[in-house]
Amino acid sequence: MSASAKEKQTSKELEQLKIGDSKGRRAALLADRIAAGAAGLAAFAEGLSEAEWRTPVSRTDGRSIGVIVHHVASVYPVEIDLARAIASGQAVTGVTWEVVCEMNAKHAGDQASVTKAAALELLRRNSREAADAVRAFTDDELDRASPFSLSFGAPVTAQFVIEDHALRHSWHHLARIRTALGR
């Protein structure tokens, strides 16, 4: 093969890598971090006694640890839908911290007696589906920014929404649970 032919071949291979990368490494890494966070929360929660499962997460947040685990599991679909909206260039309006607090309060009442088995099954299923959905994002979608009411109308990227919500959520609540239990 001539030097010119090799150069053209290498050029084609690089172009294919760029095309293949549009759905690739960044999305996969984000998805892996979502899965890791959920796995860490699940592993910790599995070892809790029934009394620990029913322990309030803090003095200011009376939800039980079990309700919190179920909460993390139940909001993955919402978090992914918000990221998809931003990724499509759509502004997200009407989702405020007040709305989130109302949603959380309703969830806490509805799930006050959630079992560990039910919460963990939902956590595993919804986190797996969220990670799979994130793997489908292209780099262009991850980079797209639109106004996001939960960030006070700031134009944030879909990647930011994924990192700040679906990815961070399990880590955040696991830290709070550990604090509540003194671990």
Order of alpha helices (4+ residues) and beta strands (2+ residues): alpha-alpha-alpha-alpha-alpha-alpha-alpha-beta-beta-alpha-alpha
